[in-house]
């Protein structure tokens, strides 16, 4: 299983964002003012952005740590971590 120390905090943040998003749907169904809805959508967007940022930063740190650990294990030992590093940066 692939987990990092920050995953529980990220899960908590995403659950909170999910709650905000459910509130936005209710607000729209109830005909609440667009300004209020937009404000809640901004909160959802920020929570998701922060969760993504934390996940990517943590993963990048993990990849870099792994590359340093295997640097003396011969040519190519760092390649899997380097490939993951490159792949996840497209989500920045």
N, C-alpha and C positions, 0 to 999 in steps of 0.2 A: 504494500500500500504506500502510495506516494503522498506523504504529508510533511508539513513544515510546522514549526512552533507557532507561526502567525495564523495558521488556518482557523483555529477556533475564533479568534478576533475577527477575521474576515467573514466567517459564517455569521457571526453576530451582527456585523455591519450590513450584510446582505439581507438578513432577515428583517432588520429594521427598515431597509429600503423597500422590501416587499410589503411591509405594513403601510409605509407611506404611499406606495403605488396603489394598494387596495383602497386607501382613503381617497386618492385622486379619482378613482373610478366612481366611488360613492358620491363624491362631490359633483362630478359631472352628471350622474344620474339624478341628483337632487337639484340640479340647476344652480349651483353655487356660482358666485361671480368669477369671471375668467382670471382676474388678478389673483384671487386666492388659489385657484387651480394651478396657475402658472408658478406661483410661489412654492406649492407642494411639489410640482414637477421638478423644480430647480433643486429641491432638497433630495429627491430621488436620484436625480442625475449626479449630484455631488457625492452622495453616499456610494453609488456604484463606481464612480471615477476613483474615489479614495480606496475602495476595496480592490479595484484592478491595480492601482498603483502599488498598494502594499503587497499584493500577490506577486507582481512582476519584480519589484525590488527584492523581495525575499528570494525568489527563484534565481535572479541574477547573482545574488550573493552566494547562493548554494552552488551554482555552476562555477563561479570563480573560485570558491573554496575547493571544489573538487578538482579543478584544473591545477591548482597549486599543489594539492596532495599527490597527484599522479604525474607531476612534471618529470620525475626521475625514473619513471617506469618505461621509458622508451618512446620512440616516435609513434605517433598515432594514439597514444593513451588519452590525450586530452581532447581528441576529436569529437567524441559524443557530447561532451559538455559544451564545447565550442559551437557545435551544431545547434544544440538547444538554446544556447545564448543568442545566436543569430535569429532563430525562429521566433523566440518570444519578443524580441525587440520590435517586431513589426506591429505589435499591439500597443506600443507606447504612443 
